[in-house]
Amino acid sequence: MRTGSEPTTARSALRARFWLSVWGLAWAVFGTAMFALVGQPGWATACGVLWLVAAIDMAMILRHIRQGPHYQPGRDVPPYTPPDSPPPYRRPPQSRLPYRRPPQRWHP
């Protein structure tokens, strides 16, 4: 059910983000090791930087998960209640230019 308040009541899928960061971290570690073994220091460095970014992202995600239901509600936390009334209707913006009819074509 859409209530119109989704941006204010949105929740992040932290568990999904965690597993995606685990996947990215695993590939970054693999890439760093393989490029280092093959003798490609530039690509190994790039994968190492990606490894660092994925590790920092995973640390932030774990921090948010550990902060509790405020950031990541579990299955036992009910969803937010919708607002009492729908948002007020807003009129679409009107053009500030006067309306002009397209020019008429003369047909002989």
MOPAC internal coordinates of N, CA, C and O (Angstrom, degrees):
PM7 1SCF
backbone

  N    0.0000 0     0.00 0     0.00 0    0    0    0
  C    1.4459 1     0.00 0     0.00 0    1    0    0
  C    1.5258 1   108.54 1     0.00 0    2    1    0
  O    1.2310 1   120.53 1   -56.01 1    3    2    1
  N    1.3086 1   116.60 1   123.99 1    3    2    1
  C    1.4590 1   121.24 1   177.25 1    5    3    2
  C    1.5137 1   109.51 1   -89.53 1    6    5    3
  O    1.2310 1   121.07 1   -48.16 1    7    6    5
  N    1.3347 1   115.56 1   131.84 1    7    6    5
  C    1.4539 1   120.17 1  -179.27 1    9    7    6
  C    1.5142 1   112.26 1  -112.52 1   10    9    7
  O    1.2310 1   119.94 1   167.33 1   11   10    9
  N    1.3179 1   117.72 1   -12.67 1   11   10    9
  C    1.4550 1   121.01 1  -176.82 1   13   11   10
  C    1.5203 1   112.18 1    91.56 1   14   13   11
  O    1.2310 1   119.74 1   174.79 1   15   14   13
  N    1.3218 1   118.11 1    -5.21 1   15   14   13
  C    1.4581 1   120.96 1  -178.93 1   17   15   14
  C    1.5247 1   111.64 1  -106.66 1   18   17   15
  O    1.2310 1   119.84 1  -160.11 1   19   18   17
  N    1.3177 1   117.90 1    19.89 1   19   18   17
  C    1.4595 1   120.98 1  -174.56 1   21   19   18
  C    1.5220 1   113.75 1   -58.75 1   22   21   19
  O    1.2310 1   118.46 1   139.07 1   23   22   21
  N    1.3373 1   120.54 1   -40.93 1   23   22   21
  C    1.4630 1   117.28 1  -179.67 1   25   23   22
  C    1.5289 1   113.55 1   -62.95 1   26   25   23
  O    1.2310 1   119.62 1   150.01 1   27   26   25
  N    1.3198 1   118.34 1   -29.99 1   27   26   25
  C    1.4616 1   119.90 1  -178.94 1   29   27   26
  C    1.5215 1   112.31 1   -85.41 1   30   29   27
  O    1.2310 1   119.76 1   159.82 1   31   30   29
  N    1.3212 1   118.07 1   -20.18 1   31   30   29
  C    1.4677 1   120.52 1  -178.59 1   33   31   30
  C    1.5217 1   111.95 1  -113.62 1   34   33   31
  O    1.2310 1   120.11 1  -164.48 1   35   34   33
  N    1.3223 1   117.39 1    15.52 1   35   34   33
  C    1.4643 1   120.78 1  -177.42 1   37   35   34
  C    1.5223 1   110.65 1   -68.09 1   38   37   35
  O    1.2310 1   121.17 1   -32.74 1   39   38   37
  N    1.3101 1   115.37 1   147.26 1   39   38   37
  C    1.4583 1   121.47 1   178.00 1   41   39   38
  C    1.5292 1   108.64 1  -124.38 1   42   41   39
  O    1.2310 1   121.24 1   -32.88 1   43   42   41
  N    1.3165 1   115.23 1   147.12 1   43   42   41
  C    1.4557 1   120.04 1  -179.48 1   45   43   42
  C    1.5210 1   109.81 1   -92.46 1   46   45   43
  O    1.2310 1   120.70 1   -38.83 1   47   46   45
  N    1.3064 1   116.26 1   141.17 1   47   46   45
  C    1.4698 1   121.26 1   177.15 1   49   47   46
  C    1.5209 1   108.24 1   -84.88 1   50   49   47
  O    1.2310 1   120.87 1  -101.52 1   51   50   49
  N    1.3276 1   115.94 1    78.48 1   51   50   49
  C    1.4590 1   120.16 1  -173.68 1   53   51   50
  C    1.5202 1   112.79 1   -67.24 1   54   53   51
  O    1.2310 1   120.03 1   145.89 1   55   54   53
  N    1.3130 1   117.55 1   -34.11 1   55   54   53
  C    1.4677 1   118.90 1   179.23 1   57   55   54
  C    1.5306 1   110.55 1   -65.72 1   58   57   55
  O    1.2310 1   120.45 1   138.80 1   59   58   57
  N    1.3121 1   116.74 1   -41.20 1   59   58   57
  C    1.4704 1   120.04 1   177.67 1   61   59   58
  C    1.5269 1   110.13 1   -65.35 1   62   61   59
  O    1.2310 1   120.27 1   137.68 1   63   62   61
  N    1.3351 1   117.09 1   -42.32 1   63   62   61
  C    1.4600 1   120.10 1   177.25 1   65   63   62
  C    1.5274 1   111.13 1   -62.41 1   66   65   63
  O    1.2310 1   120.44 1   142.86 1   67   66   65
  N    1.3350 1   116.77 1   -37.14 1   67   66   65
  C    1.4601 1   120.08 1   178.82 1   69   67   66
  C    1.5238 1   110.89 1   -62.15 1   70   69   67
  O    1.2310 1   120.38 1   131.98 1   71   70   69
  N    1.3352 1   116.88 1   -48.02 1   71   70   69
  C    1.4656 1   119.28 1  -177.63 1   73   71   70
  C    1.5210 1   111.62 1   -69.23 1   74   73   71
  O    1.2310 1   119.95 1   148.27 1   75   74   73
  N    1.3187 1   117.70 1   -31.73 1   75   74   73
  C    1.4700 1   119.42 1   174.55 1   77   75   74
  C    1.5266 1   110.73 1   -67.98 1   78   77   75
  O    1.2310 1   120.17 1   143.32 1   79   78   77
  N    1.3250 1   117.28 1   -36.68 1   79   78   77
  C    1.4678 1   118.61 1   177.68 1   81   79   78
  C    1.5249 1   110.96 1   -70.87 1   82   81   79
  O    1.2310 1   119.70 1   147.17 1   83   82   81
  N    1.3418 1   118.17 1   -32.83 1   83   82   81
  C    1.4679 1   120.47 1   174.47 1   85   83   82
  C    1.5264 1   109.59 1   -62.28 1   86   85   83
  O    1.2310 1   120.60 1   135.83 1   87   86   85
  N    1.3242 1   116.46 1   -44.17 1   87   86   85
  C    1.4623 1   121.73 1   178.67 1   89   87   86
  C    1.5336 1   110.74 1   -61.29 1   90   89   87
  O    1.2310 1   120.37 1   133.98 1   91   90   89
  N    1.3226 1   116.90 1   -46.02 1   91   90   89
  C    1.4646 1   120.34 1   178.54 1   93   91   90
  C    1.5093 1   112.39 1   -65.45 1   94   93   91
  O    1.2310 1   120.49 1   141.88 1   95   94   93
  N    1.3200 1   116.67 1   -38.12 1   95   94   93
  C    1.4586 1   120.46 1   178.29 1   97   95   94
  C    1.5238 1   111.11 1   -64.54 1   98   97   95
  O    1.2310 1   120.70 1   138.10 1   99   98   97
  N    1.3286 1   116.27 1   -41.90 1   99   98   97
  C    1.4654 1   119.74 1   179.08 1  101   99   98
  C    1.5255 1   110.97 1   -62.38 1  102  101   99
  O    1.2310 1   120.10 1   136.08 1  103  102  101
  N    1.3314 1   117.41 1   -43.92 1  103  102  101
  C    1.4656 1   120.26 1   179.45 1  105  103  102
  C    1.5298 1   111.69 1   -67.29 1  106  105  103
  O    1.2310 1   120.34 1   144.16 1  107  106  105
  N    1.3326 1   116.95 1   -35.84 1  107  106  105
  C    1.4617 1   119.40 1   179.08 1  109  107  106
  C    1.5250 1   110.80 1   -67.05 1  110  109  107
  O    1.2310 1   120.37 1   139.31 1  111  110  109
  N    1.3340 1   116.90 1   -40.69 1  111  110  109
  C    1.4684 1   120.50 1   177.45 1  113  111  110
  C    1.5244 1   109.46 1   -63.77 1  114  113  111
  O    1.2310 1   120.47 1   134.10 1  115  114  113
  N    1.3253 1   116.71 1   -45.90 1  115  114  113
  C    1.4564 1   121.26 1   179.05 1  117  115  114
  C    1.5294 1   110.81 1   -60.42 1  118  117  115
  O    1.2310 1   120.29 1   134.08 1  119  118  117
  N    1.3259 1   117.05 1   -45.92 1  119  118  117
  C    1.4588 1   120.68 1  -179.65 1  121  119  118
  C    1.5157 1   112.35 1   -63.80 1  122  121  119
  O    1.2310 1   120.53 1   138.62 1  123  122  121
  N    1.3303 1   116.59 1   -41.38 1  123  122  121
  C    1.4665 1   120.09 1   178.39 1  125  123  122
  C    1.5308 1   110.43 1   -61.30 1  126  125  123
  O    1.2310 1   120.77 1   134.05 1  127  126  125
  N    1.3204 1   116.13 1   -45.95 1  127  126  125
  C    1.4740 1   119.73 1  -178.78 1  129  127  126
  C    1.5307 1   111.04 1   -65.70 1  130  129  127
  O    1.2310 1   120.09 1   134.37 1  131  130  129
  N    1.3061 1   117.44 1   -45.63 1  131  130  129
  C    1.4641 1   120.20 1  -176.73 1  133  131  130
  C    1.5251 1   111.74 1   -66.50 1  134  133  131
  O    1.2310 1   120.10 1   135.34 1  135  134  133
  N    1.3299 1   117.41 1   -44.66 1  135  134  133
  C    1.4602 1   119.19 1  -179.90 1  137  135  134
  C    1.5266 1   111.13 1   -67.65 1  138  137  135
  O    1.2310 1   120.05 1   148.05 1  139  138  137
  N    1.3303 1   117.51 1   -31.95 1  139  138  137
  C    1.4651 1   119.69 1   176.40 1  141  139  138
  C    1.5298 1   110.46 1   -68.29 1  142  141  139
  O    1.2310 1   120.14 1   140.94 1  143  142  141
  N    1.3304 1   117.33 1   -39.06 1  143  142  141
  C    1.4689 1   120.65 1   178.94 1  145  143  142
  C    1.5211 1   112.43 1   -69.22 1  146  145  143
  O    1.2310 1   120.35 1   145.18 1  147  146  145
  N    1.3377 1   116.93 1   -34.82 1  147  146  145
  C    1.4605 1   121.41 1  -178.50 1  149  147  146
  C    1.5255 1   110.94 1   -77.07 1  150  149  147
  O    1.2310 1   120.08 1   158.19 1  151  150  149
  N    1.3253 1   117.45 1   -21.81 1  151  150  149
  C    1.4595 1   120.59 1   179.45 1  153  151  150
  C    1.5130 1   113.29 1    95.87 1  154  153  151
  O    1.2310 1   120.21 1  -148.41 1  155  154  153
  N    1.3040 1   117.20 1    31.59 1  155  154  153
  C    1.4673 1   122.69 1   177.17 1  157  155  154
  C    1.5310 1   108.32 1  -110.89 1  158  157  155
  O    1.2310 1   119.53 1   -94.96 1  159  158  157
  N    1.3349 1   118.50 1    85.04 1  159  158  157
  C    1.4673 1   119.44 1  -174.43 1  161  159  158
  C    1.5336 1   113.82 1   -66.66 1  162  161  159
  O    1.2310 1   119.77 1   149.43 1  163  162  161
  N    1.3190 1   118.04 1   -30.57 1  163  162  161
  C    1.4668 1   120.39 1   179.52 1  165  163  162
  C    1.5195 1   111.81 1   -65.16 1  166  165  163
  O    1.2310 1   121.27 1   132.31 1  167  166  165
  N    1.3365 1   115.17 1   -47.69 1  167  166  165
  C    1.4674 1   119.43 1   179.44 1  169  167  166
  C    1.5195 1   111.13 1   -69.33 1  170  169  167
  O    1.2310 1   120.28 1   145.81 1  171  170  169
  N    1.3254 1   117.07 1   -34.19 1  171  170  169
  C    1.4647 1   120.09 1   177.15 1  173  171  170
  C    1.5287 1   110.36 1   -64.37 1  174  173  171
  O    1.2310 1   120.49 1   140.63 1  175  174  173
  N    1.3295 1   116.66 1   -39.37 1  175  174  173
  C    1.4630 1   120.81 1   177.50 1  177  175  174
  C    1.5235 1   110.64 1   -65.87 1  178  177  175
  O    1.2310 1   120.14 1   137.43 1  179  178  177
  N    1.3345 1   117.34 1   -42.57 1  179  178  177
  C    1.4656 1   120.70 1   178.79 1  181  179  178
  C    1.5248 1   110.78 1   -61.25 1  182  181  179
  O    1.2310 1   120.48 1   136.58 1  183  182  181
  N    1.3253 1   116.69 1   -43.42 1  183  182  181
  C    1.4669 1   119.57 1   177.87 1  185  183  182
  C    1.5202 1   111.01 1   -67.41 1  186  185  183
  O    1.2310 1   120.12 1   146.32 1  187  186  185
  N    1.3246 1   117.37 1   -33.68 1  187  186  185
  C    1.4619 1   120.93 1   176.74 1  189  187  186
  C    1.5180 1   111.80 1   -64.79 1  190  189  187
  O    1.2310 1   120.46 1   139.93 1  191  190  189
  N    1.3385 1   116.72 1   -40.07 1  191  190  189
  C    1.4710 1   120.30 1   175.81 1  193  191  190
  C    1.5188 1   110.32 1   -65.04 1  194  193  191
  O    1.2310 1   120.30 1   138.79 1  195  194  193
  N    1.3188 1   117.03 1   -41.21 1  195  194  193
  C    1.4615 1   120.86 1   176.85 1  197  195  194
  C    1.5266 1   110.77 1   -63.64 1  198  197  195
  O    1.2310 1   120.58 1   142.69 1  199  198  197
  N    1.3097 1   116.49 1   -37.31 1  199  198  197
  C    1.4622 1   122.15 1   176.24 1  201  199  198
  C    1.5345 1   109.55 1   -60.26 1  202  201  199
  O    1.2310 1   120.25 1   135.23 1  203  202  201
  N    1.3281 1   117.12 1   -44.77 1  203  202  201
  C    1.4612 1   121.49 1   179.21 1  205  203  202
  C    1.5325 1   111.60 1   -63.30 1  206  205  203
  O    1.2310 1   120.27 1   136.05 1  207  206  205
  N    1.3200 1   117.08 1   -43.95 1  207  206  205
  C    1.4673 1   121.30 1   179.68 1  209  207  206
  C    1.5327 1   110.47 1   -63.44 1  210  209  207
  O    1.2310 1   120.26 1   137.11 1  211  210  209
  N    1.3275 1   117.10 1   -42.89 1  211  210  209
  C    1.4697 1   120.35 1   179.36 1  213  211  210
  C    1.5190 1   111.14 1   -65.89 1  214  213  211
  O    1.2310 1   119.96 1   143.40 1  215  214  213
  N    1.3214 1   117.68 1   -36.60 1  215  214  213
  C    1.4664 1   120.75 1   179.06 1  217  215  214
  C    1.5252 1   111.10 1   -67.89 1  218  217  215
  O    1.2310 1   120.00 1   139.20 1  219  218  217
  N    1.3263 1   117.61 1   -40.80 1  219  218  217
  C    1.4654 1   120.98 1   177.44 1  221  219  218
  C    1.5245 1   110.30 1   -65.57 1  222  221  219
  O    1.2310 1   120.45 1   137.82 1  223  222  221
  N    1.3267 1   116.74 1   -42.18 1  223  222  221
  C    1.4641 1   120.84 1   177.82 1  225  223  222
  C    1.5248 1   110.59 1   -61.53 1  226  225  223
  O    1.2310 1   119.99 1   137.12 1  227  226  225
  N    1.3219 1   117.63 1   -42.88 1  227  226  225
  C    1.4603 1   120.88 1   179.59 1  229  227  226
  C    1.5247 1   110.46 1   -64.33 1  230  229  227
  O    1.2310 1   119.99 1   141.03 1  231  230  229
  N    1.3297 1   117.62 1   -38.97 1  231  230  229
  C    1.4653 1   120.42 1   178.64 1  233  231  230
  C    1.5320 1   110.90 1   -63.47 1  234  233  231
  O    1.2310 1   120.26 1   138.93 1  235  234  233
  N    1.3214 1   117.10 1   -41.07 1  235  234  233
  C    1.4712 1   120.29 1   178.88 1  237  235  234
  C    1.5273 1   110.92 1   -66.85 1  238  237  235
  O    1.2310 1   120.31 1   140.24 1  239  238  237
  N    1.3114 1   117.02 1   -39.76 1  239  238  237
  C    1.4646 1   120.55 1   179.28 1  241  239  238
  C    1.5227 1   109.88 1   -64.82 1  242  241  239
  O    1.2310 1   119.99 1   135.28 1  243  242  241
  N    1.3315 1   117.63 1   -44.72 1  243  242  241
  C    1.4624 1   120.58 1   178.59 1  245  243  242
  C    1.5236 1   111.22 1   -62.97 1  246  245  243
  O    1.2310 1   120.50 1   143.00 1  247  246  245
  N    1.3154 1   116.64 1   -37.00 1  247  246  245
  C    1.4714 1   120.28 1   177.09 1  249  247  246
  C    1.5193 1   110.51 1   -61.89 1  250  249  247
  O    1.2310 1   120.33 1   135.54 1  251  250  249
  N    1.3213 1   116.98 1   -44.46 1  251  250  249
  C    1.4731 1   120.27 1  -179.91 1  253  251  250
  C    1.5289 1   111.30 1   -67.40 1  254  253  251
  O    1.2310 1   120.31 1   143.10 1  255  254  253
  N    1.3211 1   117.00 1   -36.90 1  255  254  253
  C    1.4680 1   119.31 1   178.35 1  257  255  254
  C    1.5244 1   109.74 1   -65.38 1  258  257  255
  O    1.2310 1   120.01 1   138.04 1  259  258  257
  N    1.3288 1   117.59 1   -41.96 1  259  258  257
  C    1.4624 1   121.28 1  -178.56 1  261  259  258
  C    1.5232 1   112.95 1   -70.76 1  262  261  259
  O    1.2310 1   119.68 1   161.35 1  263  262  261
  N    1.3331 1   118.22 1   -18.65 1  263  262  261
  C    1.4569 1   120.00 1   179.93 1  265  263  262
  C    1.5222 1   111.99 1   -72.84 1  266  265  263
  O    1.2310 1   120.12 1   169.53 1  267  266  265
  N    1.2977 1   117.38 1   -10.47 1  267  266  265
  C    1.4518 1   119.62 1   171.03 1  269  267  266
  C    1.5130 1   115.14 1   101.94 1  270  269  267
  O    1.2310 1   121.04 1    12.43 1  271  270  269
  N    1.3453 1   115.62 1  -167.57 1  271  270  269
  C    1.4568 1   121.41 1  -172.71 1  273  271  270
  C    1.5208 1   115.00 1   -62.30 1  274  273  271
  O    1.2310 1   120.46 1   162.08 1  275  274  273
  N    1.3370 1   116.72 1   -17.92 1  275  274  273
  C    1.4650 1   117.05 1   178.30 1  277  275  274
  C    1.5270 1   110.73 1   -62.45 1  278  277  275
  O    1.2310 1   120.55 1   143.46 1  279  278  277
  N    1.3240 1   116.55 1   -36.54 1  279  278  277
  C    1.4579 1   120.28 1  -179.62 1  281  279  278
  C    1.5244 1   113.09 1  -100.20 1  282  281  279
  O    1.2310 1   119.95 1   144.99 1  283  282  281
  N    1.3090 1   117.70 1   -35.01 1  283  282  281
  C    1.4515 1   120.06 1  -179.08 1  285  283  282
  C    1.5186 1   109.14 1  -140.56 1  286  285  283
  O    1.2310 1   120.25 1   -88.62 1  287  286  285
  N    1.3231 1   117.13 1    91.38 1  287  286  285
  C    1.4546 1   118.93 1   179.89 1  289  287  286
  C    1.5178 1   111.28 1   -69.46 1  290  289  287
  O    1.2310 1   121.30 1   -34.01 1  291  290  289
  N    1.3084 1   115.12 1   145.99 1  291  290  289
  C    1.4547 1   120.29 1   177.20 1  293  291  290
  C    1.5188 1   111.25 1   -85.14 1  294  293  291
  O    1.2310 1   121.12 1     9.19 1  295  294  293
  N    1.3145 1   115.46 1  -170.81 1  295  294  293
  C    1.4608 1   119.60 1  -178.41 1  297  295  294
  C    1.5223 1   112.04 1   -71.39 1  298  297  295
  O    1.2310 1   120.15 1   159.12 1  299  298  297
  N    1.3440 1   117.31 1   -20.88 1  299  298  297
  C    1.4557 1   119.92 1  -178.12 1  301  299  298
  C    1.5237 1   113.39 1   -87.09 1  302  301  299
  O    1.2310 1   119.50 1   174.38 1  303  302  301
  N    1.3390 1   118.57 1    -5.62 1  303  302  301
  C    1.4579 1   121.64 1   178.89 1  305  303  302
  C    1.5301 1   108.30 1   -90.83 1  306  305  303
  O    1.2310 1   119.81 1   -57.65 1  307  306  305
  N    1.3439 1   117.97 1   122.35 1  307  306  305
  C    1.4648 1   119.36 1  -178.36 1  309  307  306
  C    1.5304 1   110.71 1   -70.04 1  310  309  307
  O    1.2310 1   120.33 1   -21.09 1  311  310  309
  N    1.3258 1   116.98 1   158.91 1  311  310  309
  C    1.4650 1   119.56 1   179.00 1  313  311  310
  C    1.5219 1   110.93 1   -69.01 1  314  313  311
  O    1.2310 1   120.92 1   -16.59 1  315  314  313
  N    1.3035 1   115.84 1   163.41 1  315  314  313
  C    1.4591 1   120.88 1   178.01 1  317  315  314
  C    1.5229 1   109.64 1   -62.93 1  318  317  315
  O    1.2310 1   121.10 1   -31.56 1  319  318  317
  N    1.2992 1   115.50 1   148.44 1  319  318  317
  C    1.4629 1   119.44 1   176.72 1  321  319  318
  C    1.5199 1   108.73 1   -76.85 1  322  321  319
  O    1.2310 1   119.98 1   -38.54 1  323  322  321
  N    1.3143 1   117.65 1   141.46 1  323  322  321
  C    1.4604 1   118.95 1   178.44 1  325  323  322
  C    1.5216 1   110.51 1   -69.87 1  326  325  323
  O    1.2310 1   119.70 1   -20.82 1  327  326  325
  N    1.3201 1   118.17 1   159.18 1  327  326  325
  C    1.4665 1   119.94 1   178.97 1  329  327  326
  C    1.5258 1   110.46 1   -63.89 1  330  329  327
  O    1.2310 1   121.24 1   -21.93 1  331  330  329
  N    1.3448 1   115.22 1   158.07 1  331  330  329
  C    1.4649 1   120.66 1  -177.64 1  333  331  330
  C    1.5228 1   112.96 1   -65.08 1  334  333  331
  O    1.2310 1   120.75 1   143.11 1  335  334  333
  N    1.2965 1   116.17 1   -36.89 1  335  334  333
  C    1.4628 1   118.94 1  -178.77 1  337  335  334
  C    1.5153 1   109.40 1  -130.23 1  338  337  335
  O    1.2310 1   120.55 1   -26.46 1  339  338  337
  N    1.3296 1   116.55 1   153.54 1  339  338  337
  C    1.4709 1   118.46 1   178.16 1  341  339  338
  C    1.5232 1   109.95 1   -69.50 1  342  341  339
  O    1.2310 1   119.97 1   -19.46 1  343  342  341
  N    1.3127 1   117.66 1   160.54 1  343  342  341
  C    1.4646 1   119.37 1   178.38 1  345  343  342
  C    1.5205 1   110.02 1   -63.84 1  346  345  343
  O    1.2310 1   120.36 1   -29.41 1  347  346  345
  N    1.3297 1   116.92 1   150.59 1  347  346  345
  C    1.4617 1   119.10 1  -177.77 1  349  347  346
  C    1.5282 1   111.54 1   -65.47 1  350  349  347
  O    1.2310 1   121.47 1   -31.49 1  351  350  349
  N    1.3328 1   114.79 1   148.51 1  351  350  349
  C    1.4557 1   120.09 1   179.37 1  353  351  350
  C    1.5177 1   108.88 1   -72.07 1  354  353  351
  O    1.2310 1   121.04 1   -47.58 1  355  354  353
  N    1.3020 1   115.62 1   132.42 1  355  354  353
  C    1.4571 1   119.80 1   175.78 1  357  355  354
  C    1.5112 1   108.88 1  -113.57 1  358  357  355
  O    1.2310 1   121.46 1   -44.90 1  359  358  357
  N    1.2780 1   114.81 1   135.10 1  359  358  357
  C    1.4457 1   120.69 1   177.78 1  361  359  358
  C    1.5155 1   110.21 1   -71.72 1  362  361  359
  O    1.2310 1   119.67 1   -40.02 1  363  362  361
  N    1.3101 1   118.23 1   139.98 1  363  362  361
  C    1.4707 1   118.14 1   176.62 1  365  363  362
  C    1.5261 1   110.31 1   -62.72 1  366  365  363
  O    1.2310 1   120.07 1   -32.17 1  367  366  365
  N    1.3042 1   117.47 1   147.83 1  367  366  365
  C    1.4683 1   119.25 1  -178.45 1  369  367  366
  C    1.5276 1   111.34 1   -63.95 1  370  369  367
  O    1.2310 1   121.69 1   -39.63 1  371  370  369
  N    1.3069 1   114.37 1   140.37 1  371  370  369
  C    1.4578 1   121.16 1   179.02 1  373  371  370
  C    1.5266 1   109.09 1   -92.83 1  374  373  371
  O    1.2310 1   121.09 1   -31.37 1  375  374  373
  N    1.2999 1   115.51 1   148.63 1  375  374  373
  C    1.4510 1   120.22 1   177.45 1  377  375  374
  C    1.5182 1   109.10 1   -71.23 1  378  377  375
  O    1.2310 1   120.60 1   -37.51 1  379  378  377
  N    1.3122 1   116.46 1   142.49 1  379  378  377
  C    1.4650 1   119.86 1   178.10 1  381  379  378
  C    1.5175 1   112.00 1   -86.22 1  382  381  379
  O    1.2310 1   121.38 1   169.71 1  383  382  381
  N    1.3164 1   114.97 1   -10.29 1  383  382  381
  C    1.4565 1   118.63 1   178.84 1  385  383  382
  C    1.5267 1   109.50 1   -85.58 1  386  385  383
  O    1.2310 1   120.26 1   -36.94 1  387  386  385
  N    1.3364 1   117.11 1   143.06 1  387  386  385
  C    1.4653 1   117.75 1   178.27 1  389  387  386
  C    1.5338 1   110.35 1   -68.46 1  390  389  387
  O    1.2310 1   121.47 1   -29.04 1  391  390  389
  N    1.3150 1   114.78 1   150.96 1  391  390  389
  C    1.4534 1   119.56 1  -179.60 1  393  391  390
  C    1.5195 1   109.06 1   -73.07 1  394  393  391
  O    1.2310 1   120.88 1   -47.22 1  395  394  393
  N    1.3131 1   115.93 1   132.78 1  395  394  393
  C    1.4644 1   120.71 1   176.95 1  397  395  394
  C    1.5142 1   108.21 1  -125.19 1  398  397  395
  O    1.2310 1   121.46 1   -45.33 1  399  398  397
  N    1.2959 1   114.81 1   134.67 1  399  398  397
  C    1.4560 1   119.06 1   176.47 1  401  399  398
  C    1.5110 1   109.66 1   -75.07 1  402  401  399
  O    1.2310 1   120.63 1   -31.44 1  403  402  401
  N    1.3143 1   116.40 1   148.56 1  403  402  401
  C    1.4704 1   117.96 1   175.25 1  405  403  402
  C    1.5302 1   109.77 1   -65.33 1  406  405  403
  O    1.2310 1   120.10 1   -30.15 1  407  406  405
  N    1.3109 1   117.41 1   149.85 1  407  406  405
  C    1.4815 1   118.98 1  -178.45 1  409  407  406
  C    1.5285 1   110.81 1   -64.62 1  410  409  407
  O    1.2310 1   121.88 1   -36.77 1  411  410  409
  N    1.3237 1   114.00 1   143.23 1  411  410  409
  C    1.4706 1   120.30 1   178.97 1  413  411  410
  C    1.5242 1   108.77 1   -81.21 1  414  413  411
  O    1.2310 1   120.87 1   -39.50 1  415  414  413
  N    1.2991 1   115.94 1   140.50 1  415  414  413
  C    1.4506 1   120.43 1   176.26 1  417  415  414
  C    1.5278 1   108.95 1   -96.55 1  418  417  415
  O    1.2310 1   121.31 1   -40.77 1  419  418  417
  N    1.2951 1   115.09 1   139.23 1  419  418  417
  C    1.4551 1   120.44 1   178.42 1  421  419  418
  C    1.5097 1   109.26 1   -91.06 1  422  421  419
  O    1.2310 1   121.16 1   -54.10 1  423  422  421
  N    1.2951 1   115.39 1   125.90 1  423  422  421
  C    1.4648 1   120.21 1   177.48 1  425  423  422
  C    1.5265 1   108.95 1  -108.86 1  426  425  423
  O    1.2310 1   120.30 1   -59.63 1  427  426  425
  N    1.3247 1   117.02 1   120.37 1  427  426  425
  C    1.4791 1   117.74 1  -179.88 1  429  427  426
  C    1.5089 1   113.30 1   -71.59 1  430  429  427
  O    1.2310 1   120.10 1   180.00 1  431  430  429

